Amino acid sequence: MKPKSLVARVCIILSALTFLPTGPAAQTPSPSAGPVSKVWVADKGDGTYKNPVIHADYSDPDAVRVGDDFYMTASSFNAAPGLPVLHSKDLVNWTIIGHVFRRQPPYDVFNKPQHGGGVWAPSIRYHDGEFYIFYPDPDRGIYMVKARDAAGPWSEPLLIKEARGWEDPCPLWDADGNAYLVSAMVASRSGVKSILVVSRMSADGARLLDDGVLVFDGHDRNPTVEGPKFYKRGGYYYIFAPAGGVETGWQLVLRSKNIYGPYEARVALAQGATAVNGPHQGAWVETQTGESWFIHFQDRGPYGRVVHLQPMRWVNDWPVIGSDADGDGTGEPVLTYKKPNVGRTWPVVTPPDSDEFDENGLGPQWQWQANPQPNWAFPAGGLGFLRLFNVPLPEDFRNFWDVPNLLLQKFPAPEFTVTTRVTFTPRADDEETGLIVMGQDYAYLAVKKKPEGLSISQTICKDAESHAKGREGAGVALKGNTFYLRVKVSQNAVCDFSYSTDGTNFSPVGEPFKARQGKWVGAKVGLFATGTGKAREYGYADFDWFRVSAE
């Protein structure tokens, strides 16, 4: 299909070789000068960085340092593969090294879209030579997975606490050999909220040993306290916990000489006079040189919960996060700052967004809207494309909120353009393929097989969760079955769709569409192919590439 330059192919090969393990010392790949995003780079190249360090929806981030490497995970909810693991050498330049699982259990549930369900705020720790991730499914309980290598393979999820409404677990292994888990509660499942509970845990993390002890009640001054992260420093136990809600909250820090409290509380980070709303929920990490840093998110609506990095210092055994110009102990977020001192300078890397589909597997930026099934898609790296089959829509189809085989990725920047080249081979009328911006409102540009031939049109659906029907605009007849689809995302997530038959001259289709976040997630952009199942053989769409640019 597409011609490939020699330089491009060499870059692809070198990028792949970077991730080949060569023994214990190569447990995690070092960043290399591979493909870098054209739309968002946090490293300014002069020893400073800008926030967000990742302008994408990695909500509820948690991180840990092991040796010279930093690892981060985040909520993934119903998307699959789930539980992303990211890697950095300097806390500014991050890339994705894998996911904990390809399909989320229980499989019969997550084979269908479960918007807002699944993996909520996880925690990642390294203990006794193994990585641990604890994550909650608020409808089922708390799970634990572990691995020798952060890139995987990870163990099968083990349900260590069966309980509705338990959320945001984080472990602590104490110096005396005892282990504990702190958790929060969500009222929508349990009827309980704004409290933190500490449970004793087996040393291997495989079970909780009691029903928990309430150690903090935030109802009076810190409502909706949640997302706790457990640490010990000096003679104090610390619980870092956000409060006040996702969009308008603050970062609370609790400390006590006794693991069960009582805990003193201070606000260590708040919006203050900045434009960074609700800065909270994240991780304290230390560099090899002894610097302290805090990773957190900011809710940006359709762009999701983007990742910020704040300097942090200790004053009288209390953390102060961000910039504290007035010296009151509560910091404000910084937008630019000098990079962390990790002993040397590392190359610029970013989470991937564009995909040439030249590998025999999907790029790690892609996730399905439900657990993937065997006949949805096949990468064809040697042939240079990704094939999506026109899988029949669900029997109870009402709109794309219910469609599992949407292949999506996060918005990567405030402004960007996505262009993809497609060759469509339908087998029956009403089979279609297209480019979609997905959220609680969604819009897509699709090419559909009709009795008279192929036609391209835009469809917009508002309030998809309420099962509203999409509104399809007027179609335009297409000649030939190879075409280019494009969406340009401007400030405030306004999306304009267009198409081309030659890759140069693009014609607008439909009307501007303002993207809207999904359920606890930002809007996503991606690909689909659907049908009715009327033909004996499904049609298919071959996507030559998917390119994210600043055009």
Legacy VTK file of the C-alpha trace (Angstrom):
# vtk DataFile Version 3.0
C-alpha trace
ASCII
DATASET POLYDATA
POINTS 551 float
0.000 0.000 0.000
1.939 3.112 1.141
5.531 3.574 0.020
8.014 3.701 2.880
11.221 5.667 2.821
14.407 3.854 3.857
14.887 6.309 6.712
11.379 5.647 8.000
11.862 1.887 7.933
15.234 2.136 9.712
13.651 4.305 12.426
10.864 1.753 12.894
13.359 -1.113 13.184
15.579 0.794 15.629
12.550 1.741 17.706
11.481 -1.911 17.888
15.010 -3.071 18.779
15.095 -0.603 21.656
12.427 -2.653 23.402
14.010 -6.084 23.009
15.068 -7.513 26.392
18.691 -8.679 26.565
18.876 -9.941 30.120
18.247 -8.859 33.699
20.144 -5.583 33.279
17.810 -4.658 30.407
14.642 -5.112 32.410
13.301 -1.749 31.254
14.287 -0.044 27.995
16.192 3.193 28.076
14.603 6.052 26.174
15.931 6.507 22.654
15.543 9.238 20.097
12.555 7.529 18.487
9.383 9.118 17.126
8.384 12.174 19.139
4.911 13.670 19.186
4.394 16.548 16.786
1.681 18.088 18.956
2.868 18.032 22.588
6.390 17.811 24.046
6.877 18.779 27.692
10.692 18.893 27.571
11.644 22.389 26.422
15.194 21.346 25.546
16.879 23.981 27.727
16.862 22.182 31.052
13.251 23.120 31.807
9.846 21.572 31.195
6.254 22.699 30.831
3.083 21.284 32.332
1.261 19.100 31.629
4.138 16.662 31.181
1.586 14.395 29.473
-1.310 16.228 27.842
-3.461 13.104 27.744
-5.989 11.361 29.939
-3.883 9.355 32.393
-6.136 9.982 35.351
-5.326 9.181 38.976
-1.612 8.643 38.250
0.657 6.833 40.679
4.400 6.392 40.287
7.437 4.769 41.861
11.198 4.912 41.309
13.247 1.727 41.085
16.951 2.442 40.680
17.313 4.923 37.841
13.856 4.258 36.410
10.442 5.756 37.111
7.230 3.839 36.477
3.686 5.148 36.384
0.228 3.645 36.106
-3.217 5.222 35.849
-6.925 4.470 35.717
-8.139 2.741 32.551
-11.795 2.045 33.474
-13.445 -0.195 30.825
-10.828 0.256 28.078
-8.788 -2.739 26.953
-5.936 -3.432 27.137
-6.101 -2.027 30.647
-3.874 -0.696 33.397
-1.174 1.110 31.395
2.428 1.094 32.584
4.565 4.060 31.577
8.316 4.531 31.987
10.572 7.554 32.361
14.168 8.322 33.179
13.558 11.892 34.333
9.850 12.298 35.251
9.321 14.597 32.237
9.778 12.303 29.237
7.391 9.345 29.392
6.530 6.474 27.091
4.208 3.470 27.347
5.893 0.117 27.949
2.816 -2.047 28.261
-0.456 -2.871 29.952
-1.164 -5.221 32.816
-3.891 -7.141 31.012
-5.186 -7.496 27.470
-8.716 -8.347 28.586
-10.370 -7.264 31.827
-12.042 -9.746 34.171
-14.753 -10.768 34.675
-14.695 -11.341 30.926
-18.410 -11.857 30.419
-19.024 -8.408 31.907
-16.282 -6.442 30.150
-16.882 -8.041 26.763
-19.470 -5.266 26.525
-18.781 -1.567 27.157
-19.022 -0.712 30.855
-18.565 3.045 30.784
-17.207 4.359 34.085
-16.679 0.847 35.433
-13.572 -1.276 35.674
-10.158 -0.029 36.764
-10.305 3.020 39.029
-7.318 4.701 40.700
-4.502 2.129 41.011
-1.249 2.246 42.969
2.154 0.883 41.922
4.909 -0.177 44.318
8.145 -2.186 44.240
8.742 -4.614 47.093
11.156 -7.502 47.602
12.153 -7.678 43.930
8.628 -7.435 42.507
6.332 -4.739 41.158
2.855 -4.644 42.660
-0.232 -2.865 41.377
-3.352 -2.694 43.507
-6.478 -1.490 41.737
-10.171 -1.241 42.582
-13.169 -2.260 40.577
-15.800 -0.381 42.609
-18.474 -2.921 41.691
-16.426 -5.927 42.826
-13.573 -5.069 45.164
-9.807 -4.685 45.257
-7.462 -6.594 42.964
-3.709 -7.179 43.107
-1.291 -8.028 40.291
2.492 -8.379 40.359
5.451 -8.846 38.036
9.233 -9.108 38.093
9.420 -6.758 35.110
7.276 -3.646 34.930
6.828 -4.261 31.202
5.237 -7.608 32.058
4.094 -10.271 32.030
1.884 -9.540 35.011
0.065 -12.083 37.122
-3.647 -12.663 36.699
-5.713 -10.191 38.742
-6.348 -11.575 42.232
-9.422 -10.324 44.101
-8.074 -9.694 47.612
-11.101 -7.825 48.991
-14.594 -8.582 47.749
-16.671 -5.484 48.518
-18.716 -2.958 46.588
-17.589 0.629 46.912
-14.012 0.097 48.131
-11.711 2.224 45.990
-8.213 3.654 45.519
-6.101 1.128 47.476
-2.417 1.685 48.251
-0.076 -0.662 50.163
2.658 0.021 52.697
5.249 -2.507 53.828
6.560 -1.364 57.204
10.076 -1.858 58.517
8.862 -4.371 61.133
7.589 -6.742 58.443
3.923 -5.854 58.770
1.993 -4.800 55.685
-1.031 -2.528 55.361
-3.459 -1.239 52.752
-5.204 2.137 52.827
-8.463 2.531 50.914
-11.248 5.021 50.330
-14.991 4.562 49.782
-17.371 5.578 47.009
-20.950 6.313 48.025
-22.536 5.363 44.696
-21.730 1.706 45.442
-21.404 1.516 49.222
-23.391 4.425 50.659
-20.170 5.486 52.420
-17.745 8.261 51.414
-15.214 10.818 52.674
-13.383 8.374 54.944
-10.069 6.517 54.760
-9.634 2.970 56.059
-6.422 1.070 56.888
-6.411 -2.741 56.733
-3.712 -5.197 57.741
-2.423 -7.162 54.754
-0.419 -10.337 54.276
3.228 -9.728 53.400
2.710 -11.131 49.901
-0.191 -8.743 49.228
-2.506 -11.649 48.482
-5.125 -11.073 51.184
-6.365 -8.626 53.768
-6.219 -9.816 57.362
-9.046 -7.757 58.860
-12.023 -5.597 57.916
-10.179 -2.316 58.303
-9.938 0.598 60.732
-11.283 4.080 60.026
-8.303 6.460 60.362
-9.617 9.716 58.875
-13.011 11.346 58.378
-13.085 14.231 55.913
-16.754 15.120 56.101
-16.287 18.405 57.937
-13.438 20.196 56.129
-12.254 17.754 53.449
-15.313 16.251 51.749
-14.859 13.520 49.168
-11.436 12.623 50.521
-10.235 9.719 48.376
-7.285 8.460 46.310
-4.949 7.855 49.284
-1.254 7.078 48.778
0.668 5.563 51.701
4.269 6.472 52.652
6.634 6.415 55.604
9.357 9.007 56.122
11.411 9.280 59.262
9.153 8.599 62.205
5.924 9.591 60.422
3.354 7.722 58.410
1.970 9.887 55.611
-1.218 9.577 53.603
-1.410 11.840 50.554
-5.096 12.141 49.653
-7.091 14.484 47.413
-10.276 16.103 48.635
-12.903 18.512 47.395
-13.795 16.809 44.120
-12.125 16.234 40.775
-12.659 19.640 39.171
-12.263 21.926 42.189
-10.340 19.973 44.818
-6.985 20.182 46.571
-4.191 17.909 47.739
-4.363 16.939 51.382
-1.480 15.386 53.327
-2.019 13.516 56.600
0.689 12.480 59.054
0.870 10.460 62.240
3.438 8.630 64.379
0.967 5.734 64.559
-0.273 3.995 61.439
-3.837 4.033 62.803
-3.680 7.727 63.737
-4.801 10.141 64.864
-3.638 11.978 61.748
-2.916 15.683 61.462
-4.006 17.212 58.136
-2.690 20.014 55.940
-3.409 21.219 52.418
-0.120 20.900 50.515
-1.323 21.972 47.046
-4.270 23.995 45.767
-5.214 25.974 42.674
-4.578 29.341 44.300
-4.231 32.108 41.735
-3.382 29.732 38.878
-5.514 28.367 36.039
-4.784 24.761 37.062
-8.088 23.646 38.557
-8.389 20.855 41.093
-4.700 19.930 41.276
-4.573 16.669 43.190
-4.370 12.870 43.326
-1.010 11.499 42.483
2.369 10.360 43.708
5.346 11.557 45.708
8.613 10.307 44.200
12.252 10.967 45.057
15.063 11.165 42.529
18.421 9.460 42.966
19.792 12.859 44.025
17.293 13.242 46.863
14.873 15.680 45.221
11.152 15.278 45.925
8.519 15.651 43.178
4.768 15.233 42.990
2.815 13.875 40.008
-0.883 14.752 39.827
-3.705 15.368 37.376
-5.801 18.309 36.240
-9.295 17.703 34.868
-9.583 19.426 31.476
-13.041 18.238 30.452
-12.970 16.771 26.944
-9.164 16.475 27.098
-9.415 14.282 30.176
-7.280 14.317 33.299
-3.856 15.421 32.131
-0.622 14.775 34.053
1.360 17.519 35.838
4.704 17.411 37.623
5.345 19.672 40.634
8.495 20.361 42.641
8.134 19.396 46.278
10.135 20.187 49.395
9.910 19.267 53.055
9.467 21.910 55.761
9.259 20.729 59.390
8.349 17.237 58.194
5.482 18.541 56.047
5.553 18.465 52.225
5.048 21.725 50.335
4.085 21.086 46.707
4.523 23.549 43.850
5.330 27.224 44.387
4.663 28.670 47.863
5.360 32.377 47.399
3.611 33.460 50.603
5.179 30.723 52.727
1.920 29.464 54.219
2.757 25.824 53.480
0.197 25.422 50.688
1.730 25.499 47.230
0.311 26.387 43.833
0.990 24.535 40.562
3.881 25.638 38.368
3.509 25.800 34.581
7.242 25.703 33.825
10.178 24.643 35.976
13.688 23.254 35.862
13.764 19.529 35.159
14.421 17.047 37.962
18.064 16.315 38.705
18.526 12.645 37.898
22.274 12.810 37.372
22.282 13.232 33.600
20.213 14.374 30.628
18.018 11.913 28.766
16.604 12.069 25.211
13.159 13.478 24.548
10.455 10.806 24.344
6.658 10.998 24.361
3.772 8.553 24.510
3.032 7.455 20.928
0.102 8.902 19.003
0.699 8.397 15.246
0.824 4.832 13.936
2.142 3.683 10.568
0.717 0.171 11.167
4.037 -1.382 10.151
4.322 -3.584 13.236
2.732 -6.977 13.832
0.743 -5.601 16.728
-1.187 -2.507 17.656
0.702 0.421 19.133
0.334 0.714 22.927
-1.675 3.944 22.565
-4.675 2.007 21.221
-7.494 0.665 23.366
-10.826 -0.939 22.557
-14.097 0.155 24.137
-14.488 -3.364 25.564
-12.525 -6.610 25.719
-11.305 -7.373 22.178
-12.628 -10.391 20.327
-10.630 -12.493 17.834
-12.296 -11.360 14.590
-12.331 -7.602 15.061
-8.975 -6.694 13.588
-5.665 -8.013 12.341
-2.434 -6.046 12.161
-0.585 -6.738 8.926
2.809 -5.165 9.581
4.521 -6.832 6.650
1.838 -5.484 4.325
1.832 -2.072 5.990
-1.761 -1.750 7.191
-4.265 -2.557 9.922
-7.391 -4.433 8.826
-10.669 -3.837 10.655
-13.570 -6.112 9.767
-17.167 -4.907 9.459
-18.321 -6.729 12.566
-22.130 -6.639 12.955
-23.517 -4.066 15.342
-24.933 -5.395 18.650
-28.450 -6.804 18.385
-29.753 -4.146 20.764
-27.803 -1.361 19.035
-29.021 2.142 19.791
-25.883 4.180 19.213
-22.113 3.841 19.328
-22.086 4.062 23.136
-22.960 0.354 23.023
-20.456 -0.695 20.324
-17.464 -2.617 21.735
-15.208 -2.661 18.655
-14.222 1.009 18.618
-10.432 1.319 18.418
-9.577 4.533 20.253
-6.774 6.591 21.723
-6.600 9.594 24.036
-6.568 13.208 22.868
-2.812 14.043 22.867
-2.817 17.868 22.922
-5.073 20.958 23.028
-4.893 21.247 19.237
-4.054 18.555 16.694
-5.079 17.030 13.397
-5.638 13.343 12.693
-5.486 12.024 9.138
-5.853 8.402 8.072
-5.708 6.653 4.703
-8.255 3.893 4.135
-9.072 1.315 1.494
-12.591 0.006 2.012
-13.825 -3.359 0.689
-17.448 -3.810 1.783
-19.442 -6.978 1.138
-22.974 -5.816 1.911
-25.070 -2.675 2.020
-24.877 -0.600 5.207
-21.373 -1.736 6.062
-19.369 1.351 6.988
-15.985 2.463 8.269
-14.775 5.739 9.628
-12.999 8.126 11.937
-14.725 8.878 15.261
-14.414 11.322 18.144
-16.009 9.465 21.045
-17.468 10.696 24.335
-20.861 11.253 25.941
-21.460 13.246 22.763
-19.757 11.846 19.686
-19.305 12.506 16.002
-17.843 10.493 13.179
-17.028 10.699 9.516
-17.954 7.453 7.765
-18.002 5.869 4.359
-20.982 3.571 3.885
-21.871 0.998 1.252
-25.230 1.784 -0.347
-26.956 0.102 -3.308
-25.760 2.899 -5.596
-22.168 2.825 -4.273
-20.048 4.394 -1.549
-21.153 7.552 0.240
-19.444 9.690 2.879
-21.291 11.579 5.620
-21.008 12.916 9.163
-23.064 11.616 12.079
-23.473 13.450 15.397
-24.985 12.017 18.572
-25.701 14.019 21.730
-26.175 12.432 25.159
-25.196 9.004 23.906
-25.494 7.434 27.350
-29.223 8.174 27.311
-29.511 6.065 24.132
-30.228 9.041 21.887
-30.072 8.325 18.177
-27.334 9.760 16.019
-28.193 12.330 13.363
-26.655 11.581 9.954
-26.003 14.467 7.611
-26.288 14.525 3.847
-24.029 12.080 2.068
-21.560 12.727 -0.740
-20.961 10.054 -3.380
-17.424 8.679 -3.565
-15.605 7.307 -6.578
-13.070 4.631 -5.827
-12.596 2.843 -2.522
-9.373 4.482 -1.283
-9.740 7.785 0.541
-8.421 9.960 3.356
-10.374 10.936 6.470
-9.413 13.862 8.683
-10.493 15.583 11.879
-8.954 18.834 13.047
-9.291 19.482 16.789
-8.976 23.145 17.754
-8.974 24.975 21.090
-11.900 24.033 23.347
-12.052 20.653 21.588
-13.941 21.910 18.528
-13.694 19.272 15.783
-13.948 19.799 12.019
-14.153 16.778 9.717
-13.022 16.566 6.097
-12.078 14.004 3.459
-9.925 13.690 0.362
-9.524 11.289 -2.525
-5.940 12.334 -3.328
-4.470 13.120 0.095
-3.895 16.757 -0.839
-7.197 18.482 -1.399
-9.599 18.072 1.529
-13.303 18.906 1.466
-15.228 19.675 4.676
-18.092 17.396 5.654
-20.850 18.239 8.113
-20.738 20.838 10.846
-18.280 21.724 13.634
-18.617 19.431 16.627
-17.519 20.177 20.194
-16.074 17.067 21.785
-17.343 16.057 25.194
-15.706 13.832 27.775
-16.863 10.297 28.368
-17.751 8.817 31.743
-14.763 9.634 33.977
-12.550 9.777 30.872
-11.656 12.366 28.268
-12.880 12.245 24.702
-11.052 9.805 22.431
-10.329 9.642 18.723
-10.077 6.509 16.633
-11.330 4.072 14.039
-14.199 1.689 13.473
-15.728 -0.701 10.988
-19.261 -2.015 11.451
-21.906 -3.899 9.507
-25.189 -5.738 9.725
-24.040 -9.308 9.196
-26.215 -9.718 6.101
-23.349 -11.011 3.972
-21.783 -14.454 4.391
-18.383 -12.771 4.599
-17.738 -9.504 6.414
-16.292 -6.608 4.493
-13.189 -4.858 5.785
-11.263 -1.612 5.889
-7.480 -1.458 5.558
-6.030 1.524 7.419
-2.717 2.439 5.866
-1.663 4.826 8.608
-2.987 7.096 11.334
-1.029 10.350 11.637
-1.309 13.009 14.329
0.063 16.362 13.244
-0.004 20.026 14.203
-1.499 21.103 10.846
LINES 1 552
551 0 1 2 3 4 5 6 7 8 9 10 11 12 13 14 15 16 17 18 19 20 21 22 23 24 25 26 27 28 29 30 31 32 33 34 35 36 37 38 39 40 41 42 43 44 45 46 47 48 49 50 51 52 53 54 55 56 57 58 59 60 61 62 63 64 65 66 67 68 69 70 71 72 73 74 75 76 77 78 79 80 81 82 83 84 85 86 87 88 89 90 91 92 93 94 95 96 97 98 99 100 101 102 103 104 105 106 107 108 109 110 111 112 113 114 115 116 117 118 119 120 121 122 123 124 125 126 127 128 129 130 131 132 133 134 135 136 137 138 139 140 141 142 143 144 145 146 147 148 149 150 151 152 153 154 155 156 157 158 159 160 161 162 163 164 165 166 167 168 169 170 171 172 173 174 175 176 177 178 179 180 181 182 183 184 185 186 187 188 189 190 191 192 193 194 195 196 197 198 199 200 201 202 203 204 205 206 207 208 209 210 211 212 213 214 215 216 217 218 219 220 221 222 223 224 225 226 227 228 229 230 231 232 233 234 235 236 237 238 239 240 241 242 243 244 245 246 247 248 249 250 251 252 253 254 255 256 257 258 259 260 261 262 263 264 265 266 267 268 269 270 271 272 273 274 275 276 277 278 279 280 281 282 283 284 285 286 287 288 289 290 291 292 293 294 295 296 297 298 299 300 301 302 303 304 305 306 307 308 309 310 311 312 313 314 315 316 317 318 319 320 321 322 323 324 325 326 327 328 329 330 331 332 333 334 335 336 337 338 339 340 341 342 343 344 345 346 347 348 349 350 351 352 353 354 355 356 357 358 359 360 361 362 363 364 365 366 367 368 369 370 371 372 373 374 375 376 377 378 379 380 381 382 383 384 385 386 387 388 389 390 391 392 393 394 395 396 397 398 399 400 401 402 403 404 405 406 407 408 409 410 411 412 413 414 415 416 417 418 419 420 421 422 423 424 425 426 427 428 429 430 431 432 433 434 435 436 437 438 439 440 441 442 443 444 445 446 447 448 449 450 451 452 453 454 455 456 457 458 459 460 461 462 463 464 465 466 467 468 469 470 471 472 473 474 475 476 477 478 479 480 481 482 483 484 485 486 487 488 489 490 491 492 493 494 495 496 497 498 499 500 501 502 503 504 505 506 507 508 509 510 511 512 513 514 515 516 517 518 519 520 521 522 523 524 525 526 527 528 529 530 531 532 533 534 535 536 537 538 539 540 541 542 543 544 545 546 547 548 549 550
